[in-house]
Each structure stands twice: as structure tokens, then as C-alpha cells.
């Protein structure tokens, strides 16, 4: 799959930077940033996913991969300024930052210093305090201290080549979960990046640079919407850093992934990709991860997200949440009088009228719903649904039989449909959004039920008073 990537080089303030690009030019840019002692490959498991709708640029930070090191000492602020310069070159608007480990710290620092450049972030096991776990520090601190100096770096490189198997065995529990599903090829590539010759100095400098860039006490100033995924068994960047996020950055969407260590995107790739896709509003499900999304589809999602602001289902959802919801929906268009769904059809979808009208026609009890043809003479129109209204939710939720036919009104109709499986997946992948959507759905059903009860009471009062209810009201009651 790497053959479909494009290798490129940029120069920012005299510093050469190697990147790997994928995705249609002209789209919003997503910049993927790897962590300590790594390369662009560290973000590869989600590169194809993001390239569906973004123009992705996975960087080799100076001193790593195929990017030469800085001539001066490496610091996190230096990386941030280089990243800002790169964004200035490759994008005409705010970007999405995806950072792993130290790349997460760089992303957060960029959002703090240059918030105008960052629209959203996805962070994978980000370094917050800069202090690694006791296990990682015990193994790495002496080595990185030596690697800061040229003679020490040469000694470390020479020794590591002779005992590489031992260091790998010692580091594996710090990097990966006990039940990790990382495959051997990916593991070997990650370890090859860590062993790459010539990067000893930058490894040593970055180890201490992270400590100098402690983000504790600064997270409450971040306004950029952010998803944070953390492996439950991360023994490199400890979960105590996740506690700092919970205390100082409650707006961040923090999720802990079981059976994952410091590399959740390699160890639990399906779970990670599914949650990233849901958060960024990617239209495709996990079975279609590398299917490109056309511009028309992106425009449809954008228009649907804007429309949902005026629908009961989108009540109190922000734009990012409405975009995620819209990405799970299908848009369908119907000609005047065309059937949308029949009472005999299985209940699997709910429908939101986006434009036009939808007529609800009730099937008389005496008719055989298994073989009837739609016939106005034998059926009764009981309601006309207009833009923003919801129908079909009861049958979708309990998968029971539908109570009526739905047909497009005189001017036709455009509807958004959401099937049960996608709604359940959304609730699983994004609990906050899923809970709000289900609450909005329950509220809409409750309001409609109360209105129907009001109509019934009005009709009963008229009958007791000897009056005749208006024909339109009687139709709605039926």
C-alpha cells in the first residue's frame, strides 16, 4: 500500500522536511505527526482512512526518518514553528492535526500558540507532562543522556547493534499491551525506525525537550475540538497524563481503549479507525476504509449538517457533531407520488424530510399488507410531513412492522435516512453524540405523542359538546 504514497520534500526557513502525501489535492489538509524515535510510518494505519476526504501530509520531523536534523538543539517550540511554516506553505485554511505521542505534544503546543492554524485534532497517547513512565525512564534516561553528546551517541549505537535483541525484549512491555494484536511486520518497521543510525543526538535532545515543554497548567486554554485516544496498558506515556487531561481539559473527548498500549492505531486498528472516522465525520464505514469520497459526497454531508441544525434530531449539537451524524446518513430523492416505504417493509430506517413533503397513508385493517398495491381509493392520508420532521423511528427502534405507507408529496421529496445499524455504531463510537441523538429522538417522539393526545382530547370534547371536528383534524387523528 505504501506504493500509492507520494514522497515529497519541503523547505521551511532553510530546514528540509521529508513528507509522505496521500489524498486529493485541494481538499482540507490533515497533517500527521509521529512521536519520539519514529518516522511518518508511525501514523500510517490511519493515513488511508483520512485520505478519503483530506489531503494528508505525514511528516518526518527534523532529525527523524528522511528529514535532516536541525543544526541547533532540538526543542518542541522549534518543531512547532517549523510545523507552522509548513502549514503556511501547504494550506490556505486551518488544518486537522493528528499526533502520536510526542507528536501529540507538538500538536497541542501548536494549538496553544497558533490556534488559528488548527481546526481539529486527533491525538493518540499524547505526551502531556513530558515525563514518561517509570519503566520507560529507567530504560531510556541513561541512554538518551549519553546520546546528547557525539561520543556517547557513538558508544550507544555500537553497543545497541550487538544487543539489539535484548533491548527489544526490554522495551516491548513498555510499548505494547500484553494482548497486543500488532503484526510482526509493523513491529519490525517500528523498531527499525527506533534503531535508525544517525539520530542519536536528536533522540537525546527530544527526550529532554519533552520534559522542558510540560503542558500541565496550560490545557484549559485550548479551544480546539479534540479527540484523544489512549491505550489502557500504555507503559510509555502513563495514564496519569490522561488524568491531567480530565482535570484541565474537560472539553476534550478522552477515550481509553482496552487491549492497547502506546500504539492503539497498530494494536487495535479497527477500533481506532472507527472512532477516528466517527469523530471526523467520515462518510464510509470500516469495511470501506480506502474508498475515496467524491467532492459531491462531501458537499452533501456539509449541506446535511447545516440542515440538521433546524431539525429536532440535531437539537443542541454543534457543527462537528452534526457533521458526524450527517456522514452516517444517506440522501435519497423521490419524484412526486413515488413510494418511499411501504407498511409491509421491515422497519430499519428513520427518515428526516430535508425538502419537499412526505405523505403518510394508512392501510385499512381489512387489507392484506403483504400483497396490496398503493391505491388512494382504499387508503387514507393521515398526515403530511414537512422539512425537519422525523418519521419511521418507532419501527426502526423496535424493528416492528410499520403502520403506514410513506410517499413523496406533490412536489417530490428529498429525505435523509439513518439505519439502525449505523445509529447503534454511532452510539458505540461516540457516546456523547449518541446519547444526545437518542435523547433528541425520544424528545421528538414525546412531543408528537403529546400532540396526538391533544388532538384526541379536542375531538372527544367536540363530540361531547355535539360539535363536528374539522375534516383536517379528523384525518390527523386517524
VEXDREN-2710 file (C-alpha; in Angstrom, 1 decimal):
% VEXDREN-2710
k/r/px/py/pz
1/UNK/0.0/0.0/0.0
2/UNK/3.0/2.3/0.5
3/UNK/3.5/2.4/-3.3
4/UNK/0.4/4.7/-3.6
5/UNK/2.0/7.3/-1.3
6/UNK/3.9/10.3/-2.7
7/UNK/7.3/11.2/-1.3
8/UNK/8.0/15.0/-1.2
9/UNK/10.3/17.5/0.4
10/UNK/9.6/21.0/1.6
11/UNK/12.0/23.6/2.9
12/UNK/10.9/25.8/5.8
13/UNK/13.2/28.5/6.9
14/UNK/16.1/26.6/5.4
15/UNK/15.2/23.3/7.0
16/UNK/14.4/20.4/4.7
17/UNK/11.5/18.3/5.6
18/UNK/10.5/14.9/4.1
19/UNK/6.8/14.1/4.0
20/UNK/4.6/11.4/2.6
21/UNK/1.4/12.7/1.0
22/UNK/-1.9/11.0/0.0
23/UNK/-5.4/12.2/-0.8
24/UNK/-6.9/14.5/-3.4
25/UNK/-5.1/17.9/-3.7
26/UNK/-7.4/20.9/-3.0
27/UNK/-9.0/19.2/0.0
28/UNK/-8.6/20.3/3.6
29/UNK/-5.2/19.4/4.8
30/UNK/-4.6/16.9/7.6
31/UNK/-1.0/16.8/9.0
32/UNK/0.1/13.6/10.7
33/UNK/2.9/13.9/13.3
34/UNK/4.8/11.0/14.7
35/UNK/6.4/10.6/18.1
36/UNK/9.8/10.2/19.6
37/UNK/12.3/7.9/17.9
38/UNK/10.0/7.2/15.0
39/UNK/9.0/8.4/11.5
40/UNK/5.9/9.1/9.3
41/UNK/5.2/5.4/9.4
42/UNK/4.0/5.7/12.9
43/UNK/0.8/7.3/11.6
44/UNK/0.4/5.0/8.6
45/UNK/-2.6/2.9/10.0
46/UNK/-4.9/5.9/9.7
47/UNK/-3.4/7.6/6.7
48/UNK/-5.6/5.7/4.2
49/UNK/-8.7/6.4/6.3
50/UNK/-8.0/10.1/6.4
51/UNK/-7.1/10.3/2.7
52/UNK/-10.7/9.5/1.8
53/UNK/-11.6/13.2/2.5
54/UNK/-8.5/15.0/3.4
55/UNK/-5.2/15.8/1.6
56/UNK/-2.9/14.1/4.1
57/UNK/0.7/15.0/4.8
58/UNK/2.6/12.7/7.1
59/UNK/5.8/14.3/8.2
60/UNK/9.2/13.1/9.2
61/UNK/10.2/15.6/11.9
62/UNK/13.7/17.1/11.5
63/UNK/16.2/14.5/12.7
64/UNK/13.9/11.5/12.1
65/UNK/13.1/9.4/9.1
66/UNK/14.5/11.1/5.9
67/UNK/14.5/14.6/7.3
68/UNK/17.9/16.0/8.3
69/UNK/18.3/17.3/11.9
70/UNK/18.4/20.9/12.9
71/UNK/21.8/22.5/13.1
72/UNK/20.9/23.7/16.6
73/UNK/19.4/21.9/19.6
74/UNK/16.0/20.4/19.0
75/UNK/13.1/21.7/21.1
76/UNK/9.3/21.4/21.0
77/UNK/8.8/25.1/20.2
78/UNK/11.3/24.7/17.3
79/UNK/9.2/21.9/15.9
80/UNK/6.0/24.0/16.4
81/UNK/7.5/26.9/14.4
82/UNK/8.6/24.5/11.6
83/UNK/5.2/23.0/11.5
84/UNK/3.5/26.4/11.3
85/UNK/5.8/27.3/8.4
86/UNK/4.8/24.0/6.7
87/UNK/1.1/24.7/7.2
88/UNK/1.6/28.2/5.6
89/UNK/3.1/26.5/2.5
90/UNK/0.6/23.7/2.0
91/UNK/-2.8/25.0/3.2
92/UNK/-5.0/28.0/2.6
93/UNK/-7.0/27.4/5.8
94/UNK/-7.0/25.7/9.2
95/UNK/-5.8/22.1/9.2
96/UNK/-6.5/18.9/11.1
97/UNK/-3.6/17.8/13.2
98/UNK/-3.1/14.1/14.1
99/UNK/-0.4/13.5/16.6
100/UNK/1.0/10.4/18.2
101/UNK/3.0/10.5/21.5
102/UNK/5.5/13.4/21.2
103/UNK/3.6/14.4/18.0
104/UNK/0.6/14.9/20.3
105/UNK/2.6/17.3/22.5
106/UNK/3.7/19.2/19.3
107/UNK/0.0/19.3/18.1
108/UNK/-1.2/20.7/21.5
109/UNK/1.6/23.2/21.7
110/UNK/0.7/24.4/18.1
111/UNK/-2.9/24.8/19.1
112/UNK/-1.9/26.9/22.1
113/UNK/0.5/29.1/20.2
114/UNK/-1.1/29.2/16.7
115/UNK/-4.8/28.4/17.3
116/UNK/-5.9/30.0/14.1
117/UNK/-4.0/27.3/12.2
118/UNK/-5.8/24.3/13.7
119/UNK/-9.4/23.4/13.2
120/UNK/-9.5/20.0/15.0
121/UNK/-7.1/17.5/16.5
122/UNK/-6.9/13.7/16.9
123/UNK/-4.3/12.7/19.5
124/UNK/-3.0/9.2/20.1
125/UNK/-1.4/8.6/23.5
126/UNK/-0.1/12.2/23.6
127/UNK/2.7/13.3/25.9
128/UNK/1.3/15.9/28.3
129/UNK/3.8/16.3/31.2
130/UNK/6.8/15.1/29.2
131/UNK/7.6/12.6/31.9
132/UNK/7.5/9.1/30.7
133/UNK/6.6/6.1/32.8
134/UNK/9.0/4.8/35.4
135/UNK/9.7/1.7/33.3
136/UNK/10.5/3.8/30.2
137/UNK/12.6/6.3/32.2
138/UNK/14.6/3.5/33.8
139/UNK/15.4/2.1/30.4
140/UNK/15.8/5.3/28.4
141/UNK/17.1/8.1/30.6
142/UNK/20.8/6.8/30.8
143/UNK/20.9/6.1/27.1
144/UNK/19.4/9.4/26.0
145/UNK/21.7/11.3/28.4
146/UNK/24.6/9.8/26.6
147/UNK/23.1/10.3/23.2
148/UNK/23.1/14.1/23.7
149/UNK/26.8/14.1/23.1
150/UNK/28.5/12.8/20.0
151/UNK/30.9/10.4/21.7
152/UNK/28.2/9.0/23.9
153/UNK/25.9/8.6/20.9
154/UNK/28.6/6.6/19.1
155/UNK/29.1/4.3/22.1
156/UNK/25.3/3.7/22.4
157/UNK/25.0/2.9/18.7
158/UNK/27.8/0.4/18.8
159/UNK/26.5/-1.3/21.9
160/UNK/22.9/-1.4/20.7
161/UNK/23.9/-3.2/17.5
162/UNK/25.3/-6.0/19.5
163/UNK/22.5/-6.4/22.0
164/UNK/19.5/-5.2/19.9
165/UNK/17.5/-8.3/20.7
166/UNK/17.9/-7.7/24.5
167/UNK/16.8/-4.0/24.2
168/UNK/13.8/-5.0/22.1
169/UNK/12.7/-7.5/24.7
170/UNK/13.1/-5.0/27.4
171/UNK/11.2/-2.2/25.6
172/UNK/8.3/-4.3/24.3
173/UNK/6.3/-4.3/27.6
174/UNK/6.7/-0.5/27.8
175/UNK/5.4/0.0/24.3
176/UNK/2.6/-2.6/23.7
177/UNK/-0.2/-4.2/25.6
178/UNK/0.1/-7.8/26.9
179/UNK/-2.7/-8.9/24.4
180/UNK/-1.5/-6.6/21.6
181/UNK/-2.6/-7.5/18.1
182/UNK/0.2/-5.7/16.4
183/UNK/1.5/-7.8/13.5
184/UNK/5.2/-8.8/13.2
185/UNK/5.9/-6.7/10.0
186/UNK/4.6/-3.5/11.6
187/UNK/6.5/-4.2/14.8
188/UNK/9.7/-4.7/12.9
189/UNK/9.2/-1.5/11.0
190/UNK/8.6/0.5/14.2
191/UNK/11.7/-1.0/15.8
192/UNK/13.8/-0.2/12.6
193/UNK/12.8/3.4/12.9
194/UNK/13.9/3.4/16.5
195/UNK/17.3/1.9/15.6
196/UNK/17.9/4.2/12.6
197/UNK/21.6/5.3/12.7
198/UNK/22.5/9.0/12.9
199/UNK/19.5/10.1/15.0
200/UNK/21.1/9.5/18.4
201/UNK/21.6/13.2/19.1
202/UNK/18.0/14.2/18.2
203/UNK/16.7/11.3/20.3
204/UNK/18.6/12.5/23.3
205/UNK/17.6/16.2/22.7
206/UNK/13.9/15.3/22.2
207/UNK/13.7/13.2/25.4
208/UNK/14.7/16.2/27.5
209/UNK/12.8/18.7/25.3
210/UNK/9.6/16.9/26.2
211/UNK/10.3/17.4/29.9
212/UNK/11.1/21.1/29.3
213/UNK/7.7/21.5/27.5
214/UNK/5.5/20.3/30.3
215/UNK/1.9/21.2/29.3
216/UNK/0.4/20.8/32.8
217/UNK/-1.4/24.0/33.8
218/UNK/-1.9/25.1/30.2
219/UNK/-4.6/22.8/28.8
220/UNK/-7.5/24.9/30.0
221/UNK/-6.6/27.4/27.4
222/UNK/-7.3/25.1/24.4
223/UNK/-10.4/25.7/22.4
224/UNK/-9.7/23.4/19.5
225/UNK/-12.1/20.4/19.4
226/UNK/-10.0/17.3/20.1
227/UNK/-10.4/13.6/20.2
228/UNK/-7.8/11.8/22.5
229/UNK/-7.4/8.0/22.3
230/UNK/-5.2/6.3/24.9
231/UNK/-4.3/2.6/25.3
232/UNK/-5.3/1.2/28.7
233/UNK/-2.0/-0.5/29.0
234/UNK/0.3/2.4/27.9
235/UNK/3.5/1.9/29.8
236/UNK/5.4/4.6/27.9
237/UNK/3.2/7.7/28.3
238/UNK/1.4/6.8/31.5
239/UNK/-2.3/7.2/32.0
240/UNK/-1.6/9.7/34.8
241/UNK/-1.2/12.1/31.9
242/UNK/-4.8/11.3/30.9
243/UNK/-5.8/12.4/34.4
244/UNK/-4.3/15.8/33.7
245/UNK/-6.4/16.0/30.6
246/UNK/-9.5/15.0/32.5
247/UNK/-8.8/17.7/35.2
248/UNK/-7.7/20.6/33.0
249/UNK/-9.3/19.9/29.6
250/UNK/-12.8/18.6/30.1
251/UNK/-13.8/19.7/26.6
252/UNK/-11.5/17.1/25.1
253/UNK/-13.2/13.9/24.0
254/UNK/-11.0/11.4/26.0
255/UNK/-11.4/7.7/25.4
256/UNK/-9.5/4.7/26.8
257/UNK/-9.0/1.7/24.6
258/UNK/-8.7/-1.8/26.1
259/UNK/-6.0/-4.2/24.8
260/UNK/-3.8/-1.4/23.6
261/UNK/-0.6/0.1/24.8
262/UNK/1.3/3.1/23.4
263/UNK/0.3/2.3/19.8
264/UNK/-3.5/1.8/19.7
265/UNK/-3.7/2.5/16.0
266/UNK/-1.4/-0.5/15.4
267/UNK/-2.7/-2.7/18.2
268/UNK/-6.4/-2.2/17.9
269/UNK/-6.6/-0.7/14.4
270/UNK/-10.3/-1.3/13.7
271/UNK/-11.4/0.3/17.0
272/UNK/-9.1/3.2/16.5
273/UNK/-10.1/3.8/12.8
274/UNK/-13.8/3.5/13.7
275/UNK/-13.6/6.1/16.4
276/UNK/-11.5/8.5/14.3
277/UNK/-13.9/8.1/11.4
278/UNK/-16.9/8.9/13.6
279/UNK/-15.2/11.9/15.2
280/UNK/-14.1/13.4/11.9
281/UNK/-17.4/12.7/10.1
282/UNK/-16.0/10.3/7.5
283/UNK/-18.9/9.0/5.4
284/UNK/-17.6/5.5/5.0
285/UNK/-17.7/2.6/7.5
286/UNK/-14.8/0.4/8.5
287/UNK/-15.5/-2.0/5.7
288/UNK/-14.9/0.7/3.1
289/UNK/-11.9/2.5/4.7
290/UNK/-9.9/3.1/1.5
291/UNK/-12.8/4.1/-0.8
292/UNK/-12.2/7.7/-1.9
293/UNK/-15.0/10.1/-1.1
294/UNK/-16.0/12.3/-4.0
295/UNK/-16.5/16.1/-3.7
296/UNK/-20.2/15.7/-4.2
297/UNK/-20.4/13.4/-1.2
298/UNK/-18.5/15.9/1.0
299/UNK/-20.8/18.7/-0.2
300/UNK/-23.9/16.5/0.6
301/UNK/-22.5/15.9/4.2
302/UNK/-21.9/19.6/4.7
303/UNK/-25.4/20.6/3.5
304/UNK/-27.0/17.9/5.6
305/UNK/-25.0/19.0/8.7
306/UNK/-26.2/22.6/8.1
307/UNK/-29.8/21.3/7.7
308/UNK/-29.8/19.3/10.9
309/UNK/-29.4/22.5/12.9
310/UNK/-33.1/23.1/12.1
311/UNK/-34.2/19.5/12.8
312/UNK/-35.3/18.0/16.1
313/UNK/-32.6/15.4/15.7
314/UNK/-29.9/18.0/15.6
315/UNK/-31.0/20.0/18.6
316/UNK/-28.1/21.3/20.7
317/UNK/-25.5/19.6/18.5
318/UNK/-22.5/21.6/17.4
319/UNK/-21.4/21.7/13.8
320/UNK/-18.8/19.0/14.3
321/UNK/-21.3/16.7/15.9
322/UNK/-23.9/17.4/13.1
323/UNK/-21.3/16.6/10.5
324/UNK/-20.5/13.2/12.2
325/UNK/-24.3/12.5/12.2
326/UNK/-24.8/13.6/8.7
327/UNK/-22.0/11.4/7.5
328/UNK/-23.9/8.3/8.7
329/UNK/-27.0/9.2/6.7
330/UNK/-28.0/8.6/3.1
331/UNK/-29.7/11.2/1.0
332/UNK/-32.5/9.9/-1.2
333/UNK/-34.6/11.8/-3.7
334/UNK/-38.2/10.9/-4.8
335/UNK/-40.4/12.0/-7.6
336/UNK/-44.0/13.3/-6.9
337/UNK/-46.2/10.3/-5.8
338/UNK/-43.2/7.9/-5.6
339/UNK/-43.3/5.4/-2.8
340/UNK/-40.6/5.8/-0.2
341/UNK/-41.5/2.9/2.1
342/UNK/-44.5/0.5/2.4
343/UNK/-46.2/-0.7/5.6
344/UNK/-45.2/-4.2/4.6
345/UNK/-41.5/-3.3/4.6
346/UNK/-39.3/-4.2/7.6
347/UNK/-38.6/-1.3/10.0
348/UNK/-34.9/-0.5/9.8
349/UNK/-34.6/3.2/8.9
350/UNK/-35.8/6.5/10.3
351/UNK/-36.4/9.4/7.9
352/UNK/-35.9/13.1/8.1
353/UNK/-37.6/15.2/5.4
354/UNK/-34.9/17.5/4.0
355/UNK/-37.0/19.2/1.3
356/UNK/-40.5/18.8/-0.2
357/UNK/-43.2/16.9/1.6
358/UNK/-43.9/13.3/2.5
359/UNK/-47.5/12.0/2.8
360/UNK/-48.4/9.3/5.3
361/UNK/-51.1/6.9/4.0
362/UNK/-52.6/4.4/6.4
363/UNK/-53.5/0.9/5.3
364/UNK/-57.0/-0.2/6.4
365/UNK/-57.0/-3.2/8.8
366/UNK/-59.1/-5.3/6.3
367/UNK/-56.4/-5.1/3.6
368/UNK/-53.6/-7.7/3.1
369/UNK/-50.4/-5.6/3.6
370/UNK/-48.3/-8.4/2.1
371/UNK/-49.6/-8.1/-1.4
372/UNK/-51.5/-4.8/-1.8
373/UNK/-50.8/-2.1/-4.3
374/UNK/-50.8/1.5/-3.3
375/UNK/-54.4/2.7/-4.1
376/UNK/-55.7/6.1/-2.9
377/UNK/-59.3/4.8/-3.1
378/UNK/-58.6/2.1/-0.4
379/UNK/-56.2/4.1/1.8
380/UNK/-56.4/7.2/3.9
381/UNK/-53.9/10.0/4.1
382/UNK/-53.4/10.7/7.8
383/UNK/-50.6/13.3/7.8
384/UNK/-48.3/15.5/5.6
385/UNK/-44.7/15.7/6.9
386/UNK/-42.6/18.8/6.1
387/UNK/-38.9/19.6/6.2
388/UNK/-37.3/18.9/9.5
389/UNK/-39.9/16.3/10.7
390/UNK/-39.0/12.7/11.6
391/UNK/-40.8/9.5/10.8
392/UNK/-40.2/5.8/10.9
393/UNK/-38.3/6.0/14.2
394/UNK/-40.6/3.7/16.1
395/UNK/-40.3/0.8/13.7
396/UNK/-36.6/1.4/13.4
397/UNK/-36.1/1.2/17.2
398/UNK/-38.1/-1.9/17.8
399/UNK/-37.8/-3.4/14.3
400/UNK/-41.6/-4.0/14.3
401/UNK/-44.0/-3.6/11.4
402/UNK/-44.7/-0.2/10.0
403/UNK/-48.1/1.3/10.4
404/UNK/-48.3/3.3/7.2
405/UNK/-47.1/3.9/3.7
406/UNK/-44.8/6.9/3.0
407/UNK/-45.0/8.5/-0.4
408/UNK/-43.4/11.7/-1.8
409/UNK/-45.8/14.7/-1.9
410/UNK/-46.9/16.7/-4.9
411/UNK/-43.6/18.5/-5.3
412/UNK/-41.4/15.4/-4.7
413/UNK/-39.2/14.9/-1.6
414/UNK/-35.6/14.7/-0.5
415/UNK/-35.1/12.7/2.6
416/UNK/-32.2/11.7/4.9
417/UNK/-32.3/8.2/6.1
418/UNK/-30.4/6.7/9.0
419/UNK/-30.5/2.9/9.5
420/UNK/-30.5/1.1/12.9
421/UNK/-27.0/-0.4/12.5
422/UNK/-25.4/3.0/11.8
423/UNK/-27.2/4.6/14.7
424/UNK/-26.0/1.8/17.0
425/UNK/-22.5/2.1/15.8
426/UNK/-22.6/5.9/16.3
427/UNK/-23.7/5.4/19.9
428/UNK/-20.9/2.9/20.4
429/UNK/-18.1/5.0/18.8
430/UNK/-19.2/8.4/20.2
431/UNK/-21.1/8.0/23.4
432/UNK/-21.6/11.8/23.9
433/UNK/-23.0/12.3/20.5
434/UNK/-25.0/9.0/20.5
435/UNK/-26.6/9.9/23.9
436/UNK/-27.7/13.3/22.6
437/UNK/-29.1/11.9/19.4
438/UNK/-31.1/9.3/21.3
439/UNK/-32.4/12.0/23.7
440/UNK/-33.4/14.2/20.8
441/UNK/-35.1/11.3/19.2
442/UNK/-37.0/10.5/22.4
443/UNK/-38.0/14.1/22.8
444/UNK/-39.3/14.3/19.2
445/UNK/-41.4/11.1/19.8
446/UNK/-42.7/12.5/23.1
447/UNK/-43.7/15.8/21.5
448/UNK/-45.6/14.1/18.7
449/UNK/-47.3/11.7/21.1
450/UNK/-48.4/14.7/23.2
451/UNK/-49.8/16.5/20.2
452/UNK/-51.7/13.5/19.1
453/UNK/-53.2/13.1/22.6
454/UNK/-54.1/16.8/22.5
455/UNK/-55.9/16.2/19.1
456/UNK/-57.8/13.2/20.6
457/UNK/-58.9/15.2/23.6
458/UNK/-60.1/18.0/21.4
459/UNK/-62.0/15.6/19.2
460/UNK/-63.6/14.0/22.3
461/UNK/-64.6/17.4/23.8
462/UNK/-66.2/18.3/20.5
463/UNK/-68.2/15.1/20.4
464/UNK/-69.4/15.6/24.0
465/UNK/-70.4/19.1/23.0
466/UNK/-72.3/17.8/20.0
467/UNK/-69.9/19.5/17.6
468/UNK/-68.3/18.1/14.5
469/UNK/-64.5/18.3/14.3
470/UNK/-62.9/19.9/11.2
471/UNK/-62.2/17.3/8.5
472/UNK/-58.5/18.0/8.5
473/UNK/-58.3/17.4/12.3
474/UNK/-60.2/14.1/11.9
475/UNK/-57.7/13.0/9.3
476/UNK/-54.8/13.8/11.5
477/UNK/-56.4/11.9/14.5
478/UNK/-56.9/8.9/12.4
END
